[in-house]
Structures are given as structure tokens and as C-alpha cells.
Amino acid sequence: MVIAFLALTVMLGNWGLTDSSEARYAQIGKEMFVNNDYINPTLLGIKHLHKPPVTYYITAFSYQIFGVNEFAARFFMQLALVLQILLVFKIALLLYKNEKLAFTAALIYFSLPITVIAVRTLTTDAYLTTFILAAIFSWLKYKEDQKYYLLYLFYFFLGLIFETKGPVGFVVPLTFVITHKIINKEKIELSIHQFLGFLLFLLVSASWYIAAIQNNEGLFDYFFNNQLVERVAENKFKRGKPFYYYILLMPLIGLPWLFYLLFYFKKNLKTIFNEKKNDFILLITFLVLFVILSISTSKLILYVLPLYFVIAIFSAKYISECSEKTIKILKNIYIILISTITFSLFILSFFNFELRVNHYFAVLVLVIFAIVNWFLNKKIANSNYLKPAYFGVVFIISIMMSANYLFKDNELKINSVKPLAAFIEQQGNPNSEVMVYNYLLPSLSFYLDKEITTINHGRYTTQREVQFETNNLWKKHLINYFDTEDRARILNMDVEKPTYLIKRKKDVFPDTLQVFANKLKNKKDFETFELYY
């Protein structure tokens, strides 16, 4: 856990916030921290009530400790992953009573690409998965020890799940609990502690919703219709993907362990369904969430993150049954992967490709991982099924170290506009007007520490929901290009005042904005963006 924590946090603030999701969460947390308003989250000065606030709260708290910066925005996600590693170990240990198997599952979980992807950019998914695993562990531990504080923890974490992502987060822990009870023929437990635990859940899960609904008329209907029904049934947020989306995607973000899972099922599927024990419970939990996510029209890569603890456990079971020859093959696969990553970084550093690579760092990475590979290969016997899992950890750390410097030296290519913001700051015009055409760039406000103006010309992210605003102050920094008065406002702007207009290269200015852009004397390219000033 210490090694994982250090690997995750070293150079964590090296690269700029990426748009749009990470920058959006980071900016909302910043506005919450600055405004000291924990009931009404805002984004660029407009209420942003799409999601429950736990991620914003954690981010604002981190700013209180570390200051407003990229490291602070990402820090607690790294801690969340370390806790997930521990929880996977504890859950596997409770289910199978085998410490070596549980430790292997924990190593495999950390080595999965998706678990690290989830904590390198700020989103809700890492926190949600931590609370899901904590709820499952608390319930399993309660079943074993019958200590009531564990039951209360179970309900508490269910409440946090709801305050992080809403009701969809319940699917994994409740499917696990219900399947566990049915398979083991357990009676429904009715006691004062269950009743009090449920009250605790209601208190935690409903607290912000009640406060927010009291502060914003019509918010209940918005939550139910816009954020629950339409998110599942309609492509409201432009995240519509075909049913088979996750079937194609999950192997790529679970390499190579997902293939071991298939081998395990090929060998044991009949036994799993006949015996109906812990393997069956995990499989049903996996399948229920997978089907629900596949049916839903809203699909993002990290939505399947809560499924990967099941993959880690099954993969550990698979390699625990492997022959020495197979273990050696699995180990060699990882050595090839690690060597490919580190050597490719080394080669890239000598050439002037589009990606900039620090030569000295590339050499350092190559040397370090050559030594680590040699050491592990010599010290761990091929008969020890932990060996591929250890190499899996080395594999994921090699990716993280390589990515840290690649991101730092290629910020514009990873969709971070930090260099653009730095250029505007260097001009030394704190009272300037900064406008963005038809694209939401909260990271600009984050870095410039000022309000920016968004010009909405139909792109769905710039169509802000203003029905909960109590005054018209929001209109100052949100221009509707389809409104005649707003278009006139653009043309009448004083260009003698320092003014910056940003658009994506692939977008084309409409006539009014082209006339306005022509008034600005300078233009500078930033990879995918153009800056007029």
C-alpha cells in the first residue's frame, strides 16, 4: 500500500487539468471552496446541480489542505485507490479464507489499467468504487463478526454512495447482498439495529438533496426526470453508445487479466453454477451491473470500474490453479510489456516526433525497470503464482511513471489548456475579457482565477441550465449567440480593453464573431485551439 501510494502521488501535479470532466470537477470544487457554499455547487458562476456533492466536498477539503492546484484536485483519489486495494484484499480474504489468494487479487486489482486511469483525472468514479467496496466489506465482516458497528458502517457507506452518484451506485452492493442471502438461504434480519442503520442511511443520503431542494424550486422534478429517467433512457448527455460498447471496451482497459478471467470461466463455469457458492455470488453481481450499464444509453469508460474487483478476484483464482509453465508464460508476458513501454519511451526521446519526451527521464525509467525486472525474476520462484501479479504491479507503475512526464511535456495534446492560460497571464492584463466560443473551458477560470465568458452557439456543453438562478448576473458571462441582443453585445465590445477570444481549430466562426475576431490584432495557435487577442 505504501509503494502504491508513493507511485500514485509522486509528480501527481506535474500536468495541467484536462478538459472537460476533470477541469469541471476541479473548478466546481474551487468555487465551492472560495464561495463557502456547500449546498449550491456552481460552475463558472451558474448552479451545477447535475450530481450529488461528495466529490466536490472532497476536492474543496483538499484545497483547504494543499491549496488550489492540480495536486490537491487529484490527491484524495490516489488515497481512494490505496483503500480499494486494501478492501479487495479484505473482501477476497473474507470470501475464500486464503491470504495468499487475497493478496494476489489486491496486486492484480492495482495492476489493472482502468483502476489507475480512474485516479489520474478527477471524476466521481474512484470515490464511488471505494464506497461500494467499503459497503460490501462492512456487510461481509458484519456477517462474520456480528458486531453492530459494522452494520452501521454498511448503511453509512450506502448513504455516501447515494451522495456520490445517486441510486445507480446501489446496484453492486445490493445485488451482492441479495444474491448472498438467497444462495445461503439466510432469513431477512429484522432488528432495532437494522432499523437504526436504515435511518442512518436516509440521513446521510438525503441530507444534501433536502437542503438543495429547499433552496431551489423545481429541483425534485429535475433530479427525477432529467438526471435519472433521461440519463438512462435518452442520450441527453451525448454519451450514447451501442449495447456492445462495454463488451469491446472492457478487455482493453483490463488487459491482460480479463483474458485470464475467460480462461477461469472456461474451466470452472459448470462448477460455479452447480455449487452456487462465492464464485456464483460474484458472477451474478458482475452480470447484473454489466447488463444495466449496457442497456443504459449513457455510457462512459469509467462506469464499469466497480466491476473490476470481481475480475481481480477471479484472475487471482485462475493463476492460483496454473501450472509452473503457465505462470512462467504469464510472467514473461509482463516482462515483454514493461520492456516495450520503457524501451519505446527511450527510443522516442531521441526523435523529434509530435510527442516531446525528456531524454534523461527516459533513460532513468529504462534503467530502473530493467533492474526491478531482473531483481523480481531472480528472487521469486516460477512456481509461486504471486510472480505474475508482482510483475503486473511493476507494469502499471512503469506506465504511470512514463505518463507523468509525457503529460507534463505535452499538455496541449492531452487536452489541457494550461499553456494557453499561462500565455494570457504573461500578458499582464488582470482586467482583461476572456471569451471562449462554443466550448466549455472551466480550466481557464481555474488557472486565471477570474470569470470567463462562454459564447453558446449550440454545443450541448455550453447550453447551461439556468432555471435555478435567482437573478440575471449569469448573463454577464454566458452569451447566447442565437439571441439578437447578445450578438449585438459582442460587436459592441470595447476592443481597446485587453480581450482574448478562444476557439477550437475545427470550429468555424459565424459572421458576427468573424467580424469581431478581425478587430483583434493578434492570433496565436495552441495545438487544437486558436487564440485571438
RODO-2510 file (C-alpha; in nm, 4 decimals, decimal comma):
residues 533
     n   res          X          Y          Z
     1     m     0,0000     0,0000     0,0000
     2     v     0,2902     0,2355     0,0771
     3     i     0,4538     0,1554    -0,2572
     4     a     0,1227     0,2096    -0,4343
     5     f     0,0645     0,5418    -0,2536
     6     l     0,4129     0,6717    -0,3375
     7     a     0,3873     0,5602    -0,7007
     8     l     0,0495     0,7306    -0,7340
     9     t     0,1366     1,0616    -0,5691
    10     v     0,4903     1,1319    -0,6973
    11     m     0,4672     1,4016    -0,9693
    12     l     0,0865     1,3983    -0,9374
    13     g     0,0606     1,7721    -1,0007
    14     n     0,3038     1,7745    -1,2931
    15     w     0,0482     1,8240    -1,5693
    16     g    -0,2446     2,0591    -1,6182
    17     l    -0,6109     1,9829    -1,5671
    18     t    -0,7679     1,8104    -1,8641
    19     d    -1,0952     1,9329    -2,0137
    20     s    -1,3712     1,8733    -1,9786
    21     s    -1,4591     1,6348    -1,6924
    22     e    -1,1540     1,6846    -1,4688
    23     a    -1,1495     2,0613    -1,5137
    24     r    -1,5229     2,0762    -1,4443
    25     y    -1,4975     1,8893    -1,1131
    26     a    -1,1866     2,0838    -1,0116
    27     q    -1,3491     2,4206    -1,0857
    28     i    -1,6748     2,3324    -0,9078
    29     g    -1,4710     2,2288    -0,6021
    30     k    -1,2779     2,5548    -0,6243
    31     e    -1,5922     2,7689    -0,6453
    32     m    -1,7410     2,5767    -0,3530
    33     f    -1,4217     2,6356    -0,1524
    34     v    -1,3985     3,0055    -0,2435
    35     n    -1,7709     3,0826    -0,2012
    36     n    -1,8086     2,8657     0,1099
    37     d    -2,1437     2,7428    -0,0275
    38     y    -2,1802     2,3667     0,0185
    39     i    -2,5473     2,3468    -0,0783
    40     n    -2,5412     2,5035    -0,4248
    41     p    -2,2431     2,3837    -0,6354
    42     t    -2,1636     2,6270    -0,9168
    43     l    -1,9654     2,6040    -1,2395
    44     l    -1,8466     2,9329    -1,3886
    45     g    -2,0899     3,1125    -1,1606
    46     i    -2,4009     2,9114    -1,2631
    47     k    -2,5576     2,6486    -1,0369
    48     h    -2,4485     2,2986    -1,1358
    49     l    -2,6869     2,0551    -0,9694
    50     h    -2,6318     1,7574    -1,2007
    51     k    -2,4692     1,5334    -0,9407
    52     p    -2,4614     1,4881    -0,5627
    53     p    -2,1762     1,6804    -0,3975
    54     v    -1,9410     1,4306    -0,2271
    55     t    -1,6700     1,4609    -0,4964
    56     y    -1,6934     1,8403    -0,4759
    57     y    -1,6727     1,8273    -0,0951
    58     i    -1,3612     1,6103    -0,1000
    59     t    -1,1990     1,8355    -0,3612
    60     a    -1,2813     2,1533    -0,1650
    61     f    -1,1420     1,9929     0,1518
    62     s    -0,8229     1,9036    -0,0345
    63     y    -0,7864     2,2665    -0,1473
    64     q    -0,8147     2,3671     0,2184
    65     i    -0,5133     2,1457     0,2978
    66     f    -0,2902     2,1768    -0,0096
    67     g    -0,4094     2,4981    -0,1747
    68     v    -0,5871     2,5296    -0,5095
    69     n    -0,3745     2,3297    -0,7543
    70     e    -0,3716     2,0122    -0,9621
    71     f    -0,2103     1,8019    -0,6890
    72     a    -0,4864     1,8916    -0,4447
    73     a    -0,7583     1,8195    -0,7017
    74     r    -0,6232     1,4658    -0,7566
    75     f    -0,4746     1,3735    -0,4184
    76     f    -0,7653     1,2035    -0,2440
    77     m    -0,8384     0,9867    -0,5485
    78     q    -0,4945     0,8285    -0,5029
    79     l    -0,5788     0,7622    -0,1395
    80     a    -0,9095     0,6145    -0,2562
    81     l    -0,7274     0,3664    -0,4819
    82     v    -0,4962     0,2614    -0,1992
    83     l    -0,8060     0,1944     0,0137
    84     q    -0,9598    -0,0012    -0,2763
    85     i    -0,6505    -0,2234    -0,2867
    86     l    -0,6900    -0,2935     0,0851
    87     l    -1,0643    -0,3570     0,0503
    88     v    -1,0177    -0,6007    -0,2396
    89     f    -0,7695    -0,7898    -0,0199
    90     k    -1,0119    -0,7925     0,2746
    91     i    -1,3152    -0,8959     0,0661
    92     a    -1,1249    -1,1806    -0,1029
    93     l    -0,9941    -1,2934     0,2364
    94     l    -1,3448    -1,2992     0,3874
    95     l    -1,4828    -1,4923     0,0904
    96     y    -1,2069    -1,7516     0,0402
    97     k    -1,0085    -1,7573     0,3702
    98     n    -0,6817    -1,7642     0,1767
    99     e    -0,4396    -1,4792     0,2472
   100     k    -0,2087    -1,5501    -0,0465
   101     l    -0,5047    -1,5583    -0,2868
   102     a    -0,6395    -1,2339    -0,1385
   103     f    -0,3016    -1,0636    -0,1698
   104     t    -0,2763    -1,1767    -0,5321
   105     a    -0,6207    -1,0291    -0,6016
   106     a    -0,5112    -0,6976    -0,4459
   107     l    -0,1956    -0,6871    -0,6606
   108     i    -0,3933    -0,7688    -0,9731
   109     y    -0,6514    -0,5005    -0,8937
   110     f    -0,3786    -0,2356    -0,8702
   111     s    -0,2227    -0,3577    -1,1957
   112     l    -0,5428    -0,3119    -1,3984
   113     p    -0,5130    -0,0092    -1,6312
   114     i    -0,8669     0,1111    -1,5558
   115     t    -0,8024     0,1487    -1,1817
   116     v    -0,5148     0,3881    -1,2489
   117     i    -0,6971     0,5683    -1,5324
   118     a    -0,9763     0,6390    -1,2831
   119     v    -0,7472     0,8276    -1,0428
   120     r    -0,5284     1,0248    -1,2831
   121     t    -0,8100     1,2642    -1,3763
   122     l    -1,0656     1,3944    -1,1279
   123     t    -1,4095     1,2281    -1,1554
   124     t    -1,6594     1,0655    -0,9177
   125     d    -1,5843     0,7054    -1,0162
   126     a    -1,2857     0,6390    -0,7885
   127     y    -1,4746     0,7619    -0,4827
   128     l    -1,7902     0,5732    -0,5800
   129     t    -1,5984     0,2460    -0,6207
   130     t    -1,4271     0,2954    -0,2828
   131     f    -1,7640     0,3373    -0,1087
   132     i    -1,9077     0,0343    -0,2949
   133     l    -1,6186    -0,1882    -0,1860
   134     a    -1,6361    -0,0475     0,1691
   135     a    -2,0096    -0,1291     0,1859
   136     i    -1,9537    -0,4889     0,0672
   137     f    -1,6639    -0,5389     0,3093
   138     s    -1,8606    -0,3936     0,6048
   139     w    -2,1541    -0,6235     0,5353
   140     l    -1,9379    -0,9357     0,4942
   141     k    -1,7425    -0,8524     0,8103
   142     y    -2,0683    -0,7976     0,9985
   143     k    -2,1916    -1,1386     0,8851
   144     e    -1,8750    -1,2957     1,0234
   145     d    -1,8250    -1,0987     1,3491
   146     q    -2,1829    -0,9865     1,4262
   147     k    -2,0533    -0,6533     1,5539
   148     y    -2,3192    -0,3894     1,5046
   149     y    -2,0850    -0,1011     1,4266
   150     l    -2,0073    -0,2862     1,1005
   151     l    -2,3779    -0,2898     1,0131
   152     y    -2,3951     0,0851     1,0720
   153     l    -2,0870     0,1296     0,8527
   154     f    -2,2636    -0,0658     0,5772
   155     y    -2,5595     0,1724     0,5834
   156     f    -2,3298     0,4741     0,6147
   157     f    -2,1405     0,3761     0,3003
   158     l    -2,4700     0,3174     0,1168
   159     g    -2,5569     0,6760     0,2061
   160     l    -2,2230     0,8003     0,0722
   161     i    -2,2816     0,6038    -0,2493
   162     f    -2,6106     0,7878    -0,2964
   163     e    -2,4475     1,1246    -0,2218
   164     t    -2,1727     1,0472    -0,4749
   165     k    -2,3597     0,9122    -0,7774
   166     g    -2,7255     0,8708    -0,6885
   167     p    -2,9249     0,5433    -0,6882
   168     v    -2,7286     0,3690    -0,9672
   169     g    -2,4419     0,3117    -0,7218
   170     f    -2,6584     0,0769    -0,5148
   171     v    -2,6657    -0,1900    -0,7856
   172     v    -2,3361    -0,3609    -0,6936
   173     p    -2,3628    -0,3830    -0,3110
   174     l    -2,7346    -0,4641    -0,3087
   175     t    -2,7023    -0,7292    -0,5810
   176     f    -2,4141    -0,8823    -0,3849
   177     v    -2,6086    -0,8813    -0,0549
   178     i    -2,9347    -1,0132    -0,2029
   179     t    -2,7592    -1,2899    -0,4007
   180     h    -2,5541    -1,3840    -0,0932
   181     k    -2,8713    -1,4166     0,1164
   182     i    -3,0578    -1,6200    -0,1453
   183     i    -2,7685    -1,8596    -0,2099
   184     n    -2,7020    -1,9131     0,1610
   185     k    -3,0764    -1,9285     0,2421
   186     e    -3,0469    -1,6545     0,5021
   187     k    -3,3580    -1,5050     0,6569
   188     i    -3,4288    -1,1330     0,6371
   189     e    -3,2897    -0,9831     0,9554
   190     l    -3,5278    -0,7514     1,1419
   191     s    -3,3835    -0,5769     1,4468
   192     i    -3,3547    -0,2353     1,6080
   193     h    -3,0025    -0,2084     1,4658
   194     q    -3,1264    -0,2713     1,1117
   195     f    -3,3922    -0,0036     1,1640
   196     l    -3,1422     0,2483     1,3050
   197     g    -2,8951     0,1630     1,0312
   198     f    -3,1585     0,2342     0,7679
   199     l    -3,2350     0,5679     0,9375
   200     l    -2,8613     0,6475     0,9220
   201     f    -2,8671     0,5681     0,5511
   202     l    -3,1642     0,8011     0,4974
   203     l    -2,9961     1,0783     0,6945
   204     v    -2,6694     1,0559     0,5008
   205     s    -2,8219     1,0004     0,1565
   206     a    -3,0982     1,2612     0,1763
   207     s    -2,9274     1,5437     0,3668
   208     w    -2,7910     1,7395     0,0696
   209     y    -3,0898     1,6628    -0,1508
   210     i    -3,3326     1,8018     0,1079
   211     a    -3,1229     2,1154     0,1610
   212     a    -3,0779     2,1701    -0,2145
   213     i    -3,4482     2,1149    -0,2935
   214     q    -3,5451     2,3668    -0,0247
   215     n    -3,3094     2,6195    -0,1836
   216     n    -3,4136     2,5550    -0,5451
   217     e    -3,7763     2,5342    -0,6510
   218     g    -3,8475     2,2580    -0,9013
   219     l    -3,5254     2,0709    -0,8230
   220     f    -3,7010     1,7452    -0,7284
   221     d    -3,8582     1,7126    -1,0757
   222     y    -3,5226     1,7999    -1,2304
   223     f    -3,3466     1,5227    -1,0365
   224     f    -3,6071     1,2628    -1,1216
   225     n    -3,6781     1,3447    -1,4860
   226     n    -3,3540     1,4998    -1,6139
   227     q    -3,0926     1,3179    -1,4120
   228     l    -3,2462     0,9746    -1,3567
   229     v    -3,5006     0,8904    -1,6282
   230     e    -3,3396     1,0782    -1,9196
   231     r    -2,9876     0,9702    -1,8276
   232     v    -3,0895     0,6045    -1,8506
   233     a    -3,3476     0,6185    -2,1291
   234     e    -3,2273     0,9031    -2,3519
   235     n    -2,8976     1,0253    -2,4945
   236     k    -2,9299     1,3561    -2,3072
   237     f    -2,5589     1,3969    -2,2369
   238     k    -2,4348     1,2803    -2,5795
   239     r    -2,2894     0,9626    -2,4299
   240     g    -2,4999     0,7229    -2,6327
   241     k    -2,3144     0,4068    -2,7282
   242     p    -2,4336     0,0731    -2,8699
   243     f    -2,5266    -0,2164    -2,6412
   244     y    -2,1983    -0,3966    -2,7144
   245     y    -1,9831    -0,0929    -2,6207
   246     y    -1,8552    -0,2415    -2,2942
   247     i    -1,8052    -0,5852    -2,4478
   248     l    -1,5483    -0,4298    -2,6814
   249     l    -1,4041    -0,1813    -2,4317
   250     m    -1,3572    -0,3857    -2,1143
   251     p    -1,0813    -0,6143    -2,2479
   252     l    -0,8743    -0,3098    -2,3498
   253     i    -0,8883    -0,1456    -2,0052
   254     g    -0,8480    -0,4779    -1,8248
   255     l    -0,5527    -0,6206    -2,0152
   256     p    -0,4239    -0,8805    -1,9748
   257     w    -0,6159    -1,0039    -1,6734
   258     l    -0,9575    -1,0050    -1,8387
   259     f    -0,8421    -1,2882    -2,0638
   260     y    -0,7370    -1,4895    -1,7585
   261     l    -1,0921    -1,4426    -1,6327
   262     l    -1,2228    -1,6049    -1,9508
   263     f    -0,9841    -1,8979    -1,9065
   264     y    -1,1068    -1,9407    -1,5474
   265     f    -1,4704    -1,9449    -1,6574
   266     k    -1,3970    -2,1897    -1,9386
   267     k    -1,2548    -2,4302    -1,6833
   268     n    -1,4919    -2,3722    -1,3911
   269     l    -1,8225    -2,2304    -1,5198
   270     k    -2,0173    -2,5539    -1,4810
   271     t    -1,8876    -2,5979    -1,1257
   272     i    -1,9720    -2,2344    -1,0391
   273     f    -2,3356    -2,2777    -1,1416
   274     n    -2,3689    -2,6218    -0,9828
   275     e    -2,2170    -2,5370    -0,6436
   276     k    -2,3595    -2,1825    -0,6177
   277     k    -2,1044    -2,0522    -0,3703
   278     n    -1,8978    -1,7336    -0,3530
   279     d    -1,7894    -1,7515    -0,7167
   280     f    -2,1547    -1,7588    -0,8173
   281     i    -2,2368    -1,4552    -0,6000
   282     l    -1,9550    -1,2536    -0,7567
   283     l    -2,0549    -1,3613    -1,1071
   284     i    -2,4197    -1,2597    -1,0595
   285     t    -2,3088    -0,9238    -0,9126
   286     f    -2,0901    -0,8693    -1,2185
   287     l    -2,3559    -0,9668    -1,4703
   288     v    -2,6383    -0,7584    -1,3195
   289     l    -2,4404    -0,4329    -1,3289
   290     f    -2,2956    -0,5164    -1,6705
   291     v    -2,6428    -0,5676    -1,8204
   292     i    -2,7804    -0,2498    -1,6601
   293     l    -2,4880    -0,0422    -1,7872
   294     s    -2,5158    -0,1953    -2,1337
   295     i    -2,8888    -0,1180    -2,1561
   296     s    -2,8413     0,2413    -2,0390
   297     t    -2,7930     0,4975    -2,3165
   298     s    -2,5402     0,6923    -2,1073
   299     k    -2,2047     0,5130    -2,1274
   300     l    -1,8586     0,6254    -2,0213
   301     i    -1,5426     0,4201    -1,9833
   302     l    -1,5227     0,4503    -1,6031
   303     y    -1,8816     0,3441    -1,5347
   304     v    -1,7639    -0,0192    -1,5336
   305     l    -1,4907     0,0417    -1,2731
   306     p    -1,6920    -0,1225    -0,9871
   307     l    -1,6889    -0,4498    -1,1847
   308     y    -1,3129    -0,4891    -1,1818
   309     f    -1,2750    -0,6083    -0,8241
   310     v    -1,4622    -0,9209    -0,9400
   311     i    -1,2218    -0,9578    -1,2325
   312     a    -0,9241    -0,9226    -0,9961
   313     i    -1,0535    -1,1950    -0,7635
   314     f    -1,1348    -1,4388    -1,0444
   315     s    -0,7965    -1,3707    -1,2081
   316     a    -0,6227    -1,4480    -0,8782
   317     k    -0,8157    -1,7737    -0,8558
   318     y    -0,7136    -1,8597    -1,2110
   319     i    -0,3388    -1,8132    -1,1630
   320     s    -0,3548    -1,9923    -0,8258
   321     e    -0,4553    -2,3038    -1,0238
   322     c    -0,1981    -2,2571    -1,3027
   323     s     0,0972    -2,4839    -1,3658
   324     e     0,4536    -2,3580    -1,3244
   325     k     0,4846    -2,3439    -1,7033
   326     t     0,1764    -2,1194    -1,7366
   327     i     0,2939    -1,8931    -1,4521
   328     k     0,6249    -1,8514    -1,6319
   329     i     0,4435    -1,7603    -1,9548
   330     l     0,2276    -1,5016    -1,7734
   331     k     0,5375    -1,3539    -1,6111
   332     n     0,7121    -1,3300    -1,9482
   333     i     0,4105    -1,1504    -2,0972
   334     y     0,4523    -0,8785    -1,8365
   335     i     0,8284    -0,8552    -1,8863
   336     i     0,7639    -0,8017    -2,2586
   337     l     0,5005    -0,5348    -2,1837
   338     i     0,7247    -0,3500    -1,9359
   339     s     1,0220    -0,3669    -2,1712
   340     t     0,8116    -0,2419    -2,4627
   341     i     0,6829     0,0583    -2,2675
   342     t     1,0146     0,1662    -2,1182
   343     f     1,2203     0,0998    -2,4317
   344     s     0,9657     0,2812    -2,6515
   345     l     0,9891     0,5842    -2,4230
   346     f     1,3684     0,5657    -2,4503
   347     i     1,3584     0,5492    -2,8328
   348     l     1,1034     0,8310    -2,8583
   349     s     1,3324     1,0603    -2,6573
   350     f     1,5878     1,0558    -2,9421
   351     f     1,3450     1,1637    -3,2138
   352     n     1,1583     1,4861    -3,2753
   353     f     0,8108     1,3396    -3,3053
   354     e     0,4936     1,5285    -3,2198
   355     l     0,5273     1,3961    -2,8647
   356     r     0,8051     1,5572    -2,6617
   357     v     0,9938     1,3133    -2,4377
   358     n     1,2552     1,4072    -2,1792
   359     h     1,5685     1,2129    -2,2754
   360     y     1,7226     1,1909    -1,9275
   361     f     1,3973     1,0771    -1,7720
   362     a     1,3505     0,8117    -2,0427
   363     v     1,6961     0,6700    -1,9671
   364     l     1,6211     0,6718    -1,5929
   365     v     1,2931     0,4833    -1,6424
   366     l     1,4599     0,2236    -1,8648
   367     v     1,7416     0,1596    -1,6134
   368     i     1,5116     0,1457    -1,3077
   369     f     1,2701    -0,1024    -1,4581
   370     a     1,5463    -0,3189    -1,6054
   371     i     1,6880    -0,3550    -1,2531
   372     v     1,3440    -0,4198    -1,0966
   373     n     1,2611    -0,6831    -1,3586
   374     w     1,5935    -0,8586    -1,3028
   375     f     1,5526    -0,8494    -0,9225
   376     l     1,1988    -0,9890    -0,9187
   377     n     1,2848    -1,2563    -1,1727
   378     k     1,5781    -1,3771    -0,9624
   379     k     1,4126    -1,3556    -0,6190
   380     i     1,0685    -1,5080    -0,6862
   381     a     1,0367    -1,8713    -0,7895
   382     n     0,8424    -1,9545    -1,1060
   383     s     0,6281    -2,1921    -0,9018
   384     n     0,4976    -1,9011    -0,6909
   385     y     0,1743    -1,7798    -0,8511
   386     l     0,2284    -1,4362    -0,6962
   387     k     0,5033    -1,3747    -0,9514
   388     p     0,2817    -1,2577    -1,2447
   389     a     0,0879    -1,0343    -1,0049
   390     y     0,4089    -0,8651    -0,8847
   391     f     0,5115    -0,8058    -1,2441
   392     g     0,1633    -0,6652    -1,3081
   393     v     0,2281    -0,4011    -1,0419
   394     v     0,5648    -0,3167    -1,1990
   395     f     0,3882    -0,2909    -1,5350
   396     i     0,1310    -0,0385    -1,4114
   397     i     0,3928     0,1677    -1,2248
   398     s     0,6058     0,1819    -1,5415
   399     i     0,3033     0,3174    -1,7281
   400     m     0,2383     0,5765    -1,4560
   401     m     0,5979     0,6989    -1,4468
   402     s     0,6140     0,7221    -1,8242
   403     a     0,2792     0,9016    -1,8433
   404     n     0,3726     1,1550    -1,5738
   405     y     0,6441     1,3076    -1,7905
   406     l     0,4639     1,2599    -2,1195
   407     f     0,1667     1,4521    -1,9808
   408     k     0,3894     1,7241    -1,8369
   409     d     0,5694     1,7895    -2,1664
   410     n     0,2620     1,7512    -2,3897
   411     e    -0,0169     1,9278    -2,2015
   412     l    -0,1980     2,0638    -2,5071
   413     k    -0,2077     1,7175    -2,6633
   414     i    -0,3860     1,5729    -2,3597
   415     n    -0,6491     1,8481    -2,3825
   416     s    -0,5104     2,0711    -2,1095
   417     v    -0,5136     2,4444    -2,1823
   418     k    -0,2716     2,5306    -1,9022
   419     p    -0,0104     2,6648    -2,1522
   420     l    -0,2802     2,8822    -2,3105
   421     a    -0,3801     3,0194    -1,9684
   422     a    -0,0121     3,0798    -1,8858
   423     f     0,0269     3,2820    -2,2079
   424     i    -0,2715     3,5019    -2,1197
   425     e    -0,1328     3,5567    -1,7688
   426     q     0,2073     3,6551    -1,9122
   427     q     0,0434     3,9432    -2,0991
   428     g    -0,0087     4,1070    -1,7590
   429     n    -0,3698     4,2196    -1,8078
   430     p    -0,5634     4,1136    -1,4948
   431     n    -0,8753     4,3093    -1,6016
   432     s    -0,8920     4,1528    -1,9462
   433     e    -1,2002     3,9994    -2,1071
   434     v    -1,1582     3,6271    -2,1808
   435     m    -1,4155     3,4609    -2,4070
   436     v    -1,4488     3,1039    -2,5356
   437     y    -1,6516     3,0246    -2,8464
   438     n    -1,8959     2,7320    -2,8285
   439     y    -1,6885     2,5230    -2,5868
   440     l    -1,6839     2,4920    -2,2095
   441     l    -1,3343     2,5548    -2,0678
   442     p    -1,3621     2,5672    -1,6873
   443     s    -0,9861     2,5121    -1,6578
   444     l    -0,9289     2,8649    -1,7930
   445     s    -1,1199     3,0079    -1,4995
   446     f    -0,9314     2,7730    -1,2658
   447     y    -0,5890     2,8941    -1,3847
   448     l    -0,6667     3,2599    -1,4496
   449     d    -0,8606     3,2863    -1,1227
   450     k    -1,1237     3,5013    -1,2887
   451     e    -1,4640     3,4714    -1,4524
   452     i    -1,4573     3,3921    -1,8233
   453     t    -1,7333     3,4370    -2,0808
   454     t    -1,8746     3,1408    -2,2747
   455     i    -2,0382     3,2018    -2,6132
   456     n    -2,3101     2,9421    -2,6655
   457     h    -2,3638     2,8614    -3,0333
   458     g    -2,5497     2,5339    -2,9922
   459     r    -2,2923     2,2939    -2,8481
   460     y    -2,4632     2,0940    -2,5721
   461     t    -2,1965     2,1634    -2,3065
   462     t    -2,2391     2,5397    -2,3472
   463     q    -2,6172     2,5203    -2,3076
   464     r    -2,6177     2,5813    -1,9349
   465     e    -2,9182     2,5083    -1,7137
   466     v    -3,0105     2,8426    -1,5615
   467     q    -3,3604     2,7652    -1,4324
   468     f    -3,2374     2,7715    -1,0721
   469     e    -3,0704     3,1137    -1,0947
   470     t    -3,2411     3,3783    -0,8800
   471     n    -3,1025     3,6798    -1,0679
   472     n    -2,9634     3,7722    -1,4101
   473     l    -2,5973     3,8055    -1,3113
   474     w    -2,5184     3,4847    -1,5017
   475     k    -2,5956     3,6602    -1,8313
   476     k    -2,2804     3,8683    -1,7950
   477     h    -2,0606     3,5650    -1,8630
   478     l    -2,2842     3,3492    -2,0828
   479     i    -2,3654     3,4835    -2,4303
   480     n    -2,6369     3,3164    -2,6368
   481     y    -2,5332     3,3667    -2,9980
   482     f    -2,8882     3,2955    -3,1132
   483     d    -3,0129     3,5986    -2,9184
   484     t    -3,0082     3,9244    -3,1195
   485     e    -2,9163     4,1406    -2,8181
   486     d    -2,6323     3,9087    -2,7205
   487     r    -2,4897     3,9158    -3,0754
   488     a    -2,5013     4,2939    -3,0688
   489     r    -2,3265     4,2844    -2,7335
   490     i    -2,0326     4,1032    -2,8920
   491     l    -1,9951     4,3569    -3,1721
   492     n    -2,0162     4,6488    -2,9300
   493     m    -1,7403     4,5207    -2,7026
   494     d    -1,4530     4,7620    -2,6462
   495     v    -1,1528     4,6018    -2,8149
   496     e    -0,9263     4,8709    -2,6714
   497     k    -0,9630     4,6795    -2,3474
   498     p    -0,7368     4,3695    -2,3391
   499     t    -0,9558     4,0996    -2,4963
   500     y    -0,8930     3,7302    -2,5632
   501     l    -1,1153     3,5134    -2,7827
   502     i    -1,0557     3,1361    -2,7950
   503     k    -1,1974     2,8781    -3,0323
   504     r    -1,1177     2,5239    -3,1340
   505     k    -0,9451     2,4995    -3,4712
   506     k    -1,2096     2,2665    -3,6083
   507     d    -1,4857     2,5183    -3,5337
   508     v    -1,5735     2,7950    -3,7782
   509     f    -1,6712     3,1413    -3,6573
   510     p    -2,0138     3,2663    -3,7671
   511     d    -2,0202     3,6052    -3,9420
   512     t    -2,0683     3,8220    -3,6328
   513     l    -1,7815     3,6616    -3,4467
   514     q    -1,5569     3,6672    -3,7522
   515     v    -1,6113     4,0430    -3,7762
   516     f    -1,5283     4,0750    -3,4077
   517     a    -1,2201     3,8482    -3,4357
   518     n    -1,0927     4,0638    -3,7235
   519     k    -1,0862     4,3614    -3,4874
   520     l    -0,8348     4,1828    -3,2660
   521     k    -0,4785     4,2425    -3,3823
   522     n    -0,3055     3,9153    -3,2929
   523     k    -0,3560     3,5439    -3,3322
   524     k    -0,1683     3,2505    -3,1787
   525     d    -0,2075     2,8749    -3,2282
   526     f    -0,2173     2,6305    -2,9366
   527     e    -0,2407     2,2832    -3,0945
   528     t    -0,6193     2,2368    -3,1208
   529     f    -0,7051     2,5943    -3,0150
   530     e    -0,6701     2,9388    -3,1710
   531     l    -0,6310     3,2493    -2,9569
   532     y    -0,7277     3,5937    -3,0909
   533     y    -0,6117     3,8886    -2,8791
***
